[in-house]
Amino acid sequence: MKLLFAILILTLGISDCVFSQTYELKGEVKDQFQEPVAFASVFLLNVTDSTLVKGTSADENGIFSITNISEGLYFLKASYVGQMSNNLAIEILKDTKIGAVIIEQQAEELNEVTVTSNRPVVERKVDRIVFNVENTVISQNSSWDILRQTPGVIVMNDELQVRNQATTVYVNNRKVQLSSEEVRNLLENYQGENIKSVEVIYNPPASYDAEGGSILNIITSKNVSLGYKGNISAGYTQGVFPKYNFGTSHFYKTNKLNVNASYNFAPKKEFKNTLSNTNYINDTGVFSIWDTDFDQIIRSNTHSAGLVIDYDFDDKNSLSLTSNAQLQPKRESDFFQNTTIKNGSGVIDSTFTTGSYLNEIKNNISGDLTYKHKFKESGNLNINTHYTYFDLDRSQDVNSNYFLPNGSFIRDFNFSTNANQQIEIKTAQLDYNDNLGSVFFETGVKGSFINSESKLDYILRNNGPEFIPNLSDDYIYDENVFAAYFSFSKDWEKWSLKTGLRAEQTESSGISANVSTINNLSYFELFPSLYVLHNINEHHSLSFDYSRKLKRPRYEDLNPFRTYINERTFEEGNPNLTPSFSHNFNLNYTLNQEYFFDFYYRDNGRYISTLTFQDNENLVLRDITQNVLASTSFGLDFTYGKSITNNWYLYSYISLFHEDETFIALQSEAYSFKNEFNGAYLDLTNYFTLSNDGTFKGELGFVYMSGYLQGSYIQEQSTNLTLGLRKSFMNNRAVVSVSANDLLGKYNAYVSSKYLNQDNRYLTTPETQYVKFGFTYNFGNFRLEDNQRDIEKSERERLEN
């Protein structure tokens, strides 16, 4: 009986294996000339309804394999760059190997579609400008270069600005939470071929946080193929010191799963020189003149890693995880300063030197989890949670030695500081949108919770270590923001209208152990927005938009600690800062979708500005952040791009502007002073296709700035001449590039502050003159487009950069 039972079990097992057996299908994809079609997409379809059963990608030689196929009759189809094969009926009864699946490539038509001299198209929409760059002359540049040539964008000190204020970069509506330097490094290594368009949002609508100004939103091309791709890249930059960067990214896509992982390592040694002059003034005039030559050598190692995982449960539900890490285990700065002190007649009184060593360790780790649901009839629901942890440790040793004109030693002054800052950011957000008849409706709620603790110890070391309590502090800052919004938009034949309202309740508390004060703030504010677009006819259109915005103090600015160059030159935070509110107006005219004229006016209110003051009594120069009394900006922008020939595209941008700030002159008996400037900006950039096949490209750019306002300073005029070359090999699998910046050596300019009893100026010269070499090698199905996104959190924007 037991033997019979065992035979029955074995028989059932064999039967089950037979009935559940699956098979493998192998083949290759070729064109009509019997040439392999590398990386073509291959699909196995149901015969009854042509739904997808399985899919894969061919390899470099056009060979593909599909496994785990159940017995049955199927259609087999292949596609590549918009070209499709005919359905091939195939019956799977065993492991099967077929001949070639043929895709007839229409090379001539494809060449016409992808002509590289096409000019970028600029579209005016009701609440933004869309700069379409896909398959255009500039799409082969880096993402940084594309943003640099986006209408209305200028670059100041490696920072992207729109209308003379810093702008925020998004990728697919996810905020890039990095410093201006890190943003440039990221975008310079992000391939421009992946960009479909760039949206310039001068006045972000109600669905965006009330805090912040303009937005540059990079929209990447959609994924079109299944499979794997990756790349490795390296860069070498020769300035005063050589610099290197290494990176790799990997992308894998199935029917339901998208995974993107990236890593970059950038060891750097940088040099910066600053020449400064300060004329200290009393009742009789200038009584002391300080001339300083300040050298900085900075060594750093930065590791950047990102991970994006998207999973589609079905066509209505998906889950996304985004994680980013910026780790800087080393940032060592050696400062050396030589100062000559003269009396009012120009005779040398004394000199002093300062040597300073600054060491920093910084970590910035964040994660985002987003659930998306599409309702059966209509409407979409998004639920998002976010967490950021930021940690900074900084130590500094400062040693100054004073000498008589003949070189005799007078005295020394030595001190050190130890600082630490930890910040946690937690947010939760829910958004819903739907069509109510012909009206598009959006609404949502959000909660943000920020905790920050900063500690500084100041130790005097003249006669052994001595802790100085009044120069040390422990500062705790907590902030909670609760927000809700709604928005309506509607399009007619010639009109488009969008309006919205955002409400935010803010509760914040700042506690300083040193001064034993608590700075509590509680305020409820409304932020309306309005956008109107009128297409008069096919040649002319007018638009107007308005929004009210908010700028909260950065966490670092609220920290009352001091960072020293020496005991007489330092910067300090201000725990008494309050939010500033702005009113933003834009009036725009477009001619033939080619000529763009934009007039803007911005009432910045009590703008948060970093100002420099010289203390004439104590011979001290300090930077402090404070709310100004008033600030306004207005200007006229003109943008035009034109293909001069099939191989030459010219981009031009001209801006005429006015900036002013009225602030309390703290070292001038608290008088108010209005600093203002009228300026002009010109950008002419030429893009050339230097080979018939479009694989060799060049760029020649010229930028002129007449000057601009910088807090209590005004910068003098500057120019920048740039040159770049880029060559693609192996069917765009390998790319080599070389570029040169600041060829004329006039990118850097003096910055001056001269009013009342203030008279100081400086010239900072970082390594703006350089030659940069880059190399990228793509492997796998490298024609896939990235699904990379960055975390959208305005609270992170105020982290120390």
C-alpha positions, 0 to 999 in steps of 0.5 A: 500500500505504501509503495502504491501511494509513493508511485501515485505521488511520483506520478502526480509530481511528474504530471504537474511538472509536465503541465507547468513546463515553460520554454525559451524563445531565441532569435535576432532582430535585423533590418531589411539589409540583414544588418543587426538592429542593436537594442531593439525592443521585442514583445510577445503578444496574446493572439486574441487581444494583442496584450503584452505577455512578455518583453525584452531587449536585444543585445548589441548584436540584435540577439534576444531571448525570452524565457518562461513562456507557457505553451501556446500560440503568440504574436512576436513583434519588434520595434526600434526608434518608432519603426515596427516589424510585422506581427509574426505568428509563432507556436511555442511547444518546446524551446524554439529558435527562430530566424530574424525578425525584420524591422524595415528602417527608413533611414532617410526619413529618420535623418530628416526628423533628427536634423541637429540644426533644428532650433529650440522652440519656446512656447508661452503657456498661461503660467510658464514658458516651455523651452523645447530642446529635444532633437535640437542643436543644443540637445547634445550639450550638458544639462548645465549648458541647456539651463544656462541658455534657457530664456531668462536665465543668467549665471552669477558666481556659478549660481543660476539666477532668473531676474537677478534672484537665485532660482530653484532647479527641479527635475520632473517636478522634484526639487534638486536639494543641493548647493549652487556648486553641487547643482552645477556639478550634477547638471554638467554630468547629466546628459542633455539628450535626456531633456525634453524641455525646460519650464521657466516658472516665474511665478509658481502657482498655488500647488507649489510652496509659497516659499521661494521664487522662480523655478527651472523644471527639467522635463526628461524624455519618457522611457520607451524601451524595456531593459538595462543601460548604464554609463561611466564618466570621468572629467579632468579640469585644469585650473590653478590645480587639477581636479577630477570627477568620476561617476557611474549610473545604471538604469533597469526597466521592466513592465512594472519596475523602474530602478535607477542608481547613480554614484559620483566621486569628486576629489578637489583641490581649489584655489581662491584669492581675494584682494581687499581694501578698507578705509576706516573713517572718523570725524576727520576722514580716513584715518586707517587704511587696511590692504589685504591679500587673502589666499584660500586652498580648499581640499575636499572629497564629496560622495554623491549617491542616488536611488530611484525605485518605481513600481507599478502595481497596475495601470492605476496604482504606483509606488515610488521611492527616491533616496539621495545622499551627499557625503563630504567626509573631508573639506580642509581649508588652509587660509593665509592672509597678509594685511598692511595697515597704513595711516591716513597719509598712506604711511605704513603703521604695521602689518599682520598675518593670519593663518587659519585651518578649517575642517568640515565634515558634512552629511545630507541624507534624504528619502521620499516615498510617493503613492499615486492612484488614478481613479476609475472615472477621472482624477488623480491622488498623490500621497508623499512623505519625506525625511531629511537628516543633515549634520555638520561638524566644523572646527577652526584654528586661527593664529594672527601675528602682528609686526612693526614696519621693520618686521619686529614682532609685536604680539599674537592672537590665537583662538579656535572654534568648534561647531556642530549643526543637526537638522531634521526635516519631516513632511507629509503631503496629499494632492488631488486633481480632476476635471470638473467639466471643462475646468481643471481643479487641483487641491492639496494639504501639506505639513512640514516639521523642522528641528534644528540644533546648533552649538558653538564653543569659542576657545581663546588660546593666547595663554593656554585654552580658555573657554569664552562663554559670551562668544559661545552658544547653543541655539535650538530652532523648531518650525512647523508649517501647515498648508492647504491650496486649491487651483482652477484653470480653463482654456478657451479658443483664445484665452487661458485663465488660471487662479489659485490660493494657498494658505500657510500657518507657521509656528516657529521658536528659536532659543539661544542659551547665550542670550537667554532669549526665545524668539517665537513667531506665529503667523497665518498668511494667504498667497493668491496667484493669477495667470491670464493668457490671450492669443490675439491671433497666430502672430501675437499674444499677451499674458499677465501673471501675479503671485504673492510669495514668502522667503523664510530665513535659512537655518544657517542665517538664524544661527547667531554663531560667527565664522572667522577669517581672523579676529577682525573679519567674520560673518555672523547669523541673526536669530531675530530675522523675520520672513519677508513677503513679496508681490510679483508682477509679469507682463509679457508679449510674444511675436510669432512665438520667436520674439519674447518681450517680458516686463517684470516688477517685484516688490521684495518687501523686507527682503532677507539680505547679507550685508557687510559693515565696517566698524570704524571704532573697533576696526572690524569688518563683519557680514550679517544677515538682516531684513532690509527696510524695502527692496524693489526690482523691475526690468525688461527682458528680450529673448530671440533664437535663430538658425543662421544656417543649417549648421549655426544656431544663435541664441540671444538674451538681453535684460535691462534691469533696476535693483534697490535695497533700503537698509539700516546702516548699523555702523552709521548711527543707524541711518537708513541707506538706499543702495540701487543700481541700473544695469544690463545683461547680454548673452550671445551664444553660438552653436555650430554643427561641425560635421555632416553626421552631426557627431562633432559640435562646437560652441562659442559664447559671450556674456556681458554684465554691466554690474549688479547690486549685491546687498550693500555692495555693487559689482563692477562690469564683467565679461566671459568668453567661452569655447567648447567642442564635443565629439561623439564616437561609436554611434554615440556610445562614447563622447569626448568633450573639451571646454574653456572658460573665461578666455579673456580673464575678465569674468571676475570684477571688483565689488565696492561699498561706499556710502556714509562712513563706509568705504571698502572693496574687494576682488575675489578670483576663484579658478574661473579660468580653466580647461575642462576635459570630459569622457562618457561611455554608455553601455547596455541599451543606452538609448533608454531615458532616465527616470531619475528624480530629485526630492521636492522639498522647499524646507531643504533649500534653507540648509547650509550649502 
